């Protein structure tokens, strides 16, 4: 993986799940990873594990719902390493429920994290990448960004939005700046996402779905594949599901 070695990669939502798995796999292949999330102690634990394994990693506490926090995160990476090669916009929440439950605060939070968080991440790194004439922004969407199911209306809306933003970014930037845009759309993955569900009926269904989930490592490998491509090749979207997942 010669195209990964020494690249500086910022990963949001890096304190668990797909973000953690991606950070560890990238570091094992020579990347310099900047881990970002709200849980500072957990981030430091992962950084310590990466360093003990011989990798290069640092952490920065940040909440993606703050544009200022994301700007500070990007500046931290620049101050530390002098460039930003890849942003993995991975932070997300999934408090799914039926619309009739009127969980308006949860709808607002999903939009803030899943949509605005992605935009704030892009805004934080895009000027640097344009100046470099290179860069790669990877946005983690979901199979729910392709298919709407009962209880997923708002969550799916946020993930459809992520796909639209990423595709727009590709069209605007790739021909001029060389900045690549990739959408990663996972199916059911064994992560903490289900922990954000508060609707009793949906929460029970979520626990049942864990039985068909795949490891976050599978998604991390897809992300690594996209990053490892030569500069003249852009992997625009990868959909990855458990084999047994019907939708």
ABEGO torsion letter per residue (X at the ends): XAAABGBBBBBBGAABEAAAAAAAAAAAAGBBBBBBBABAAAAAAAAAAAAAAGBBBBBBBBBAABAAAAAAAAAAAAAAAGBBABBBBABBBBBBBBAAAGBAAAAAAAAAAAAAAAAAAAAAAAAAAAAAGBEBBBBBBBAAAABBBBGAAAAAAAAAAAAAAAAAAAAAAAAAAGBBBBBBBBBBBBBAAAAABABAAAAAAAAAAAAABBBAAAAAAAAAAAAABBAABBBABBBBBBAABAX
